[in-house]
Amino acid sequence: MKAVLVILDIIVVIASVLLTLLILMHKGKGGGISDMFGGGIGSNAGTSGVAEKNLNRITVIVALIWLAVIIALGLLARFGYTL
């Protein structure tokens, strides 16, 4: 059971970093933190409607994975399975 907890912890860390990066890559709507980084990948990904839609889909999928793993870890902790 400890192996499952370690794997879930690793998935949470990876999903958290990915989610942060994906959110920062979104096209800025004006004045937000995504505008702080200027050009680069963020502005290039935001120029195409298809690229922005794909970025939205990937962001939602990673967010759902993150949420599912957090819930699983919470349930495991609730029923006494801890490291």
N, CA, C and O atoms as CSV, one atom per row, in Angstrom:
chain,resi,resn,atom,element,x,y,z
A,1,MET,N,N,0.826,-1.199,0.000
A,1,MET,CA,C,0.000,0.000,0.000
A,1,MET,C,C,0.864,1.255,0.000
A,1,MET,O,O,0.469,2.293,-0.530
A,2,LYS,N,N,2.058,1.147,0.605
A,2,LYS,CA,C,2.933,2.310,0.648
A,2,LYS,C,C,3.399,2.697,-0.743
A,2,LYS,O,O,3.622,3.876,-1.017
A,3,ALA,N,N,3.550,1.713,-1.625
A,3,ALA,CA,C,3.966,2.011,-2.998
A,3,ALA,C,C,2.896,2.832,-3.715
A,3,ALA,O,O,3.219,3.743,-4.478
A,4,VAL,N,N,1.641,2.517,-3.475
A,4,VAL,CA,C,0.543,3.275,-4.089
A,4,VAL,C,C,0.560,4.720,-3.607
A,4,VAL,O,O,0.368,5.645,-4.397
A,5,LEU,N,N,0.787,4.911,-2.324
A,5,LEU,CA,C,0.843,6.271,-1.774
A,5,LEU,C,C,2.008,7.067,-2.363
A,5,LEU,O,O,1.863,8.248,-2.677
A,6,VAL,N,N,3.155,6.417,-2.509
A,6,VAL,CA,C,4.311,7.105,-3.089
A,6,VAL,C,C,4.036,7.473,-4.543
A,6,VAL,O,O,4.356,8.581,-4.973
A,7,ILE,N,N,3.452,6.560,-5.294
A,7,ILE,CA,C,3.125,6.830,-6.700
A,7,ILE,C,C,2.118,7.973,-6.802
A,7,ILE,O,O,2.269,8.862,-7.640
A,8,LEU,N,N,1.094,7.953,-5.954
A,8,LEU,CA,C,0.105,9.029,-5.976
A,8,LEU,C,C,0.728,10.371,-5.598
A,8,LEU,O,O,0.382,11.402,-6.174
A,9,ASP,N,N,1.647,10.359,-4.633
A,9,ASP,CA,C,2.342,11.595,-4.260
A,9,ASP,C,C,3.171,12.140,-5.417
A,9,ASP,O,O,3.193,13.349,-5.653
A,10,ILE,N,N,3.850,11.255,-6.138
A,10,ILE,CA,C,4.653,11.682,-7.284
A,10,ILE,C,C,3.751,12.248,-8.376
A,10,ILE,O,O,4.084,13.259,-8.995
A,11,ILE,N,N,2.614,11.601,-8.615
A,11,ILE,CA,C,1.676,12.091,-9.637
A,11,ILE,C,C,1.155,13.474,-9.266
A,11,ILE,O,O,1.010,14.334,-10.135
A,12,VAL,N,N,0.869,13.697,-7.978
A,12,VAL,CA,C,0.380,15.006,-7.534
A,12,VAL,C,C,1.430,16.088,-7.780
A,12,VAL,O,O,1.101,17.182,-8.237
A,13,VAL,N,N,2.671,15.786,-7.481
A,13,VAL,CA,C,3.733,16.774,-7.686
A,13,VAL,C,C,3.891,17.096,-9.174
A,13,VAL,O,O,3.974,18.264,-9.554
A,14,ILE,N,N,3.931,16.065,-10.010
A,14,ILE,CA,C,4.082,16.277,-11.445
A,14,ILE,C,C,2.879,17.035,-12.004
A,14,ILE,O,O,3.050,17.968,-12.788
A,15,ALA,N,N,1.672,16.646,-11.611
A,15,ALA,CA,C,0.469,17.316,-12.100
A,15,ALA,C,C,0.415,18.765,-11.621
A,15,ALA,O,O,-0.052,19.636,-12.356
A,16,SER,N,N,0.879,19.037,-10.416
A,16,SER,CA,C,0.879,20.410,-9.905
A,16,SER,C,C,1.805,21.308,-10.715
A,16,SER,O,O,1.445,22.431,-11.068
A,17,VAL,N,N,3.001,20.802,-11.006
A,17,VAL,CA,C,3.954,21.582,-11.803
A,17,VAL,C,C,3.411,21.790,-13.215
A,17,VAL,O,O,3.470,22.897,-13.751
A,18,LEU,N,N,2.881,20.722,-13.816
A,18,LEU,CA,C,2.312,20.837,-15.167
A,18,LEU,C,C,1.149,21.819,-15.203
A,18,LEU,O,O,1.040,22.632,-16.121
A,19,LEU,N,N,0.293,21.738,-14.209
A,19,LEU,CA,C,-0.865,22.624,-14.159
A,19,LEU,C,C,-0.438,24.078,-14.045
A,19,LEU,O,O,-1.009,24.949,-14.702
A,20,THR,N,N,0.555,24.343,-13.222
A,20,THR,CA,C,1.065,25.701,-13.081
A,20,THR,C,C,1.617,26.211,-14.406
A,20,THR,O,O,1.323,27.335,-14.812
A,21,LEU,N,N,2.414,25.388,-15.079
A,21,LEU,CA,C,2.991,25.794,-16.361
A,21,LEU,C,C,1.922,25.986,-17.432
A,21,LEU,O,O,1.984,26.937,-18.212
A,22,LEU,N,N,0.950,25.092,-17.471
A,22,LEU,CA,C,-0.114,25.208,-18.472
A,22,LEU,C,C,-0.952,26.468,-18.262
A,22,LEU,O,O,-1.328,27.132,-19.228
A,23,ILE,N,N,-1.239,26.794,-17.025
A,23,ILE,CA,C,-2.018,28.000,-16.739
A,23,ILE,C,C,-1.243,29.244,-17.137
A,23,ILE,O,O,-1.817,30.192,-17.674
A,24,LEU,N,N,0.059,29.247,-16.876
A,24,LEU,CA,C,0.870,30.401,-17.249
A,24,LEU,C,C,1.033,30.538,-18.759
A,24,LEU,O,O,1.328,31.629,-19.249
A,25,MET,N,N,0.846,29.451,-19.504
A,25,MET,CA,C,0.978,29.503,-20.965
A,25,MET,C,C,-0.264,30.071,-21.655
A,25,MET,O,O,-0.198,30.438,-22.829
A,26,HIS,N,N,-1.372,30.147,-20.961
A,26,HIS,CA,C,-2.589,30.647,-21.590
A,26,HIS,C,C,-2.437,32.098,-22.027
A,26,HIS,O,O,-1.673,32.873,-21.451
A,27,LYS,N,N,-3.178,32.425,-23.044
A,27,LYS,CA,C,-3.162,33.786,-23.550
A,27,LYS,C,C,-3.718,34.720,-22.485
A,27,LYS,O,O,-4.767,34.463,-21.894
A,28,GLY,N,N,-3.002,35.793,-22.259
A,28,GLY,CA,C,-3.445,36.756,-21.269
A,28,GLY,C,C,-4.659,37.525,-21.751
A,28,GLY,O,O,-4.731,37.917,-22.916
A,29,LYS,N,N,-5.593,37.738,-20.878
A,29,LYS,CA,C,-6.788,38.518,-21.210
A,29,LYS,C,C,-6.583,39.989,-20.858
A,29,LYS,O,O,-7.497,40.803,-20.989
A,30,GLY,N,N,-5.384,40.314,-20.414
A,30,GLY,CA,C,-5.074,41.704,-20.114
A,30,GLY,C,C,-4.806,41.939,-18.648
A,30,GLY,O,O,-5.701,41.801,-17.815
A,31,GLY,N,N,-3.568,42.297,-18.327
A,31,GLY,CA,C,-3.233,42.695,-16.976
A,31,GLY,C,C,-3.016,41.574,-15.988
A,31,GLY,O,O,-2.789,41.841,-14.808
A,32,GLY,N,N,-3.076,40.332,-16.422
A,32,GLY,CA,C,-2.911,39.223,-15.491
A,32,GLY,C,C,-1.463,38.807,-15.347
A,32,GLY,O,O,-0.563,39.427,-15.914
A,33,ILE,N,N,-1.252,37.757,-14.585
A,33,ILE,CA,C,0.105,37.275,-14.356
A,33,ILE,C,C,0.703,36.696,-15.628
A,33,ILE,O,O,1.925,36.685,-15.780
A,34,SER,N,N,-0.130,36.214,-16.547
A,34,SER,CA,C,0.405,35.660,-17.789
A,34,SER,C,C,1.035,36.744,-18.660
A,34,SER,O,O,1.891,36.434,-19.489
A,35,ASP,N,N,0.638,37.993,-18.498
A,35,ASP,CA,C,1.250,39.088,-19.243
A,35,ASP,C,C,2.609,39.475,-18.672
A,35,ASP,O,O,3.394,40.144,-19.344
A,36,MET,N,N,2.887,39.070,-17.464
A,36,MET,CA,C,4.131,39.432,-16.813
A,36,MET,C,C,5.336,38.867,-17.560
A,36,MET,O,O,6.413,39.463,-17.543
A,37,PHE,N,N,5.161,37.719,-18.216
A,37,PHE,CA,C,6.273,37.054,-18.866
A,37,PHE,C,C,6.425,37.451,-20.330
A,37,PHE,O,O,7.324,36.951,-21.005
A,38,GLY,N,N,5.590,38.315,-20.826
A,38,GLY,CA,C,5.753,38.864,-22.163
A,38,GLY,C,C,5.544,37.852,-23.260
A,38,GLY,O,O,4.559,37.113,-23.262
A,39,GLY,N,N,6.486,37.821,-24.206
A,39,GLY,CA,C,6.375,36.979,-25.398
A,39,GLY,C,C,6.652,35.525,-25.108
A,39,GLY,O,O,6.297,35.006,-24.049
A,40,GLY,N,N,7.293,34.869,-26.066
A,40,GLY,CA,C,7.666,33.471,-25.893
A,40,GLY,C,C,6.535,32.526,-26.208
A,40,GLY,O,O,5.668,32.816,-27.032
A,41,ILE,N,N,6.557,31.406,-25.546
A,41,ILE,CA,C,5.593,30.336,-25.826
A,41,ILE,C,C,4.166,30.779,-25.534
A,41,ILE,O,O,3.250,30.454,-26.290
A,42,GLY,N,N,3.975,31.494,-24.482
A,42,GLY,CA,C,2.628,31.910,-24.091
A,42,GLY,C,C,1.925,32.715,-25.161
A,42,GLY,O,O,0.760,32.460,-25.465
A,43,SER,N,N,2.616,33.684,-25.735
A,43,SER,CA,C,1.955,34.500,-26.747
A,43,SER,C,C,1.820,33.752,-28.067
A,43,SER,O,O,0.860,33.979,-28.803
A,44,ASN,N,N,2.761,32.863,-28.383
A,44,ASN,CA,C,2.653,32.084,-29.611
A,44,ASN,C,C,1.508,31.082,-29.531
A,44,ASN,O,O,0.789,30.877,-30.509
A,45,ALA,N,N,1.340,30.462,-28.378
A,45,ALA,CA,C,0.255,29.489,-28.221
A,45,ALA,C,C,-1.099,30.185,-28.247
A,45,ALA,O,O,-2.098,29.579,-28.633
A,46,GLY,N,N,-1.144,31.447,-27.842
A,46,GLY,CA,C,-2.405,32.160,-27.798
A,46,GLY,C,C,-2.828,32.756,-29.125
A,46,GLY,O,O,-3.966,33.206,-29.260
A,47,THR,N,N,-1.929,32.771,-30.121
A,47,THR,CA,C,-2.274,33.395,-31.388
A,47,THR,C,C,-3.196,32.524,-32.228
A,47,THR,O,O,-3.958,33.050,-33.038
A,48,SER,N,N,-3.147,31.226,-32.059
A,48,SER,CA,C,-3.976,30.324,-32.845
A,48,SER,C,C,-5.168,29.863,-32.012
A,48,SER,O,O,-5.023,29.483,-30.850
A,49,GLY,N,N,-6.345,29.903,-32.627
A,49,GLY,CA,C,-7.541,29.441,-31.931
A,49,GLY,C,C,-7.474,27.967,-31.607
A,49,GLY,O,O,-7.919,27.543,-30.541
A,50,VAL,N,N,-6.916,27.172,-32.529
A,50,VAL,CA,C,-6.814,25.729,-32.326
A,50,VAL,C,C,-5.825,25.432,-31.207
A,50,VAL,O,O,-6.073,24.574,-30.360
A,51,ALA,N,N,-4.708,26.142,-31.207
A,51,ALA,CA,C,-3.709,25.919,-30.158
A,51,ALA,C,C,-4.271,26.272,-28.784
A,51,ALA,O,O,-4.020,25.563,-27.809
A,52,GLU,N,N,-5.023,27.354,-28.703
A,52,GLU,CA,C,-5.611,27.758,-27.424
A,52,GLU,C,C,-6.648,26.738,-26.951
A,52,GLU,O,O,-6.731,26.442,-25.759
A,53,LYS,N,N,-7.442,26.201,-27.890
A,53,LYS,CA,C,-8.425,25.182,-27.515
A,53,LYS,C,C,-7.743,23.915,-27.023
A,53,LYS,O,O,-8.178,23.309,-26.044
A,54,ASN,N,N,-6.671,23.514,-27.704
A,54,ASN,CA,C,-5.933,22.329,-27.261
A,54,ASN,C,C,-5.286,22.557,-25.909
A,54,ASN,O,O,-5.261,21.655,-25.071
A,55,LEU,N,N,-4.761,23.752,-25.688
A,55,LEU,CA,C,-4.174,24.091,-24.401
A,55,LEU,C,C,-5.230,24.055,-23.308
A,55,LEU,O,O,-4.959,23.597,-22.197
A,56,ASN,N,N,-6.434,24.535,-23.614
A,56,ASN,CA,C,-7.541,24.473,-22.661
A,56,ASN,C,C,-7.885,23.026,-22.313
A,56,ASN,O,O,-8.077,22.690,-21.145
A,57,ARG,N,N,-7.960,22.173,-23.338
A,57,ARG,CA,C,-8.298,20.764,-23.110
A,57,ARG,C,C,-7.244,20.077,-22.251
A,57,ARG,O,O,-7.572,19.353,-21.311
A,58,ILE,N,N,-5.972,20.309,-22.581
A,58,ILE,CA,C,-4.898,19.683,-21.818
A,58,ILE,C,C,-4.920,20.170,-20.372
A,58,ILE,O,O,-4.710,19.388,-19.445
A,59,THR,N,N,-5.175,21.466,-20.183
A,59,THR,CA,C,-5.234,22.029,-18.837
A,59,THR,C,C,-6.357,21.395,-18.030
A,59,THR,O,O,-6.168,21.062,-16.861
A,60,VAL,N,N,-7.510,21.227,-18.636
A,60,VAL,CA,C,-8.652,20.613,-17.939
A,60,VAL,C,C,-8.353,19.154,-17.603
A,60,VAL,O,O,-8.688,18.694,-16.512
A,61,ILE,N,N,-7.733,18.429,-18.516
A,61,ILE,CA,C,-7.409,17.021,-18.260
A,61,ILE,C,C,-6.420,16.897,-17.106
A,61,ILE,O,O,-6.602,16.063,-16.218
A,62,VAL,N,N,-5.373,17.725,-17.115
A,62,VAL,CA,C,-4.390,17.681,-16.024
A,62,VAL,C,C,-5.039,18.087,-14.707
A,62,VAL,O,O,-4.727,17.512,-13.664
A,63,ALA,N,N,-5.940,19.074,-14.740
A,63,ALA,CA,C,-6.631,19.501,-13.519
A,63,ALA,C,C,-7.523,18.381,-12.976
A,63,ALA,O,O,-7.602,18.194,-11.762
A,64,LEU,N,N,-8.187,17.644,-13.845
A,64,LEU,CA,C,-9.030,16.533,-13.400
A,64,LEU,C,C,-8.199,15.394,-12.825
A,64,LEU,O,O,-8.592,14.762,-11.845
A,65,ILE,N,N,-7.049,15.135,-13.440
A,65,ILE,CA,C,-6.147,14.116,-12.895
A,65,ILE,C,C,-5.672,14.537,-11.511
A,65,ILE,O,O,-5.665,13.735,-10.578
A,66,TRP,N,N,-5.275,15.806,-11.385
A,66,TRP,CA,C,-4.810,16.329,-10.096
A,66,TRP,C,C,-5.908,16.185,-9.043
A,66,TRP,O,O,-5.653,15.734,-7.927
A,67,LEU,N,N,-7.125,16.570,-9.406
A,67,LEU,CA,C,-8.248,16.500,-8.474
A,67,LEU,C,C,-8.539,15.053,-8.056
A,67,LEU,O,O,-8.774,14.783,-6.878
A,68,ALA,N,N,-8.524,14.134,-9.009
A,68,ALA,CA,C,-8.805,12.729,-8.703
A,68,ALA,C,C,-7.756,12.150,-7.766
A,68,ALA,O,O,-8.088,11.398,-6.850
A,69,VAL,N,N,-6.496,12.494,-7.988
A,69,VAL,CA,C,-5.433,11.972,-7.131
A,69,VAL,C,C,-5.518,12.577,-5.733
A,69,VAL,O,O,-5.290,11.885,-4.741
A,70,ILE,N,N,-5.848,13.876,-5.651
A,70,ILE,CA,C,-6.007,14.510,-4.340
A,70,ILE,C,C,-7.147,13.846,-3.562
A,70,ILE,O,O,-7.018,13.595,-2.364
A,71,ILE,N,N,-8.250,13.565,-4.237
A,71,ILE,CA,C,-9.383,12.888,-3.578
A,71,ILE,C,C,-8.973,11.488,-3.137
A,71,ILE,O,O,-9.309,11.060,-2.033
A,72,ALA,N,N,-8.241,10.768,-4.001
A,72,ALA,CA,C,-7.794,9.417,-3.644
A,72,ALA,C,C,-6.869,9.450,-2.428
A,72,ALA,O,O,-6.991,8.618,-1.530
A,73,LEU,N,N,-5.957,10.400,-2.401
A,73,LEU,CA,C,-5.064,10.522,-1.249
A,73,LEU,C,C,-5.836,10.884,0.022
A,73,LEU,O,O,-5.520,10.397,1.108
A,74,GLY,N,N,-6.835,11.729,-0.119
A,74,GLY,CA,C,-7.662,12.087,1.026
A,74,GLY,C,C,-8.446,10.901,1.564
A,74,GLY,O,O,-8.558,10.720,2.776
A,75,LEU,N,N,-8.988,10.096,0.661
A,75,LEU,CA,C,-9.724,8.905,1.090
A,75,LEU,C,C,-8.799,7.882,1.741
A,75,LEU,O,O,-9.159,7.262,2.742
A,76,LEU,N,N,-7.616,7.709,1.176
A,76,LEU,CA,C,-6.667,6.781,1.773
A,76,LEU,C,C,-6.238,7.252,3.166
A,76,LEU,O,O,-6.096,6.443,4.082
A,77,ALA,N,N,-6.035,8.538,3.316
A,77,ALA,CA,C,-5.675,9.084,4.629
A,77,ALA,C,C,-6.825,8.935,5.615
A,77,ALA,O,O,-6.610,8.661,6.796
A,78,ARG,N,N,-8.036,9.114,5.126
A,78,ARG,CA,C,-9.221,8.998,5.984
A,78,ARG,C,C,-9.365,7.599,6.565
A,78,ARG,O,O,-9.783,7.423,7.710
A,79,PHE,N,N,-9.005,6.597,5.742
A,79,PHE,CA,C,-9.168,5.222,6.194
A,79,PHE,C,C,-7.876,4.637,6.776
A,79,PHE,O,O,-7.753,3.423,6.936
A,80,GLY,N,N,-6.928,5.504,7.086
A,80,GLY,CA,C,-5.768,5.083,7.854
A,80,GLY,C,C,-4.550,4.634,7.067
A,80,GLY,O,O,-3.593,4.139,7.664
A,81,TYR,N,N,-4.548,4.786,5.769
A,81,TYR,CA,C,-3.379,4.406,4.979
A,81,TYR,C,C,-2.490,5.616,4.809
A,81,TYR,O,O,-2.759,6.478,3.973
A,82,THR,N,N,-1.433,5.687,5.595
A,82,THR,CA,C,-0.495,6.793,5.502
A,82,THR,C,C,0.914,6.244,5.400
A,82,THR,O,O,1.168,5.067,5.655
A,83,LEU,N,N,1.837,7.145,5.014
A,83,LEU,CA,C,3.243,6.726,4.919
A,83,LEU,C,C,3.811,6.686,6.263
A,83,LEU,O,O,4.987,6.358,6.427
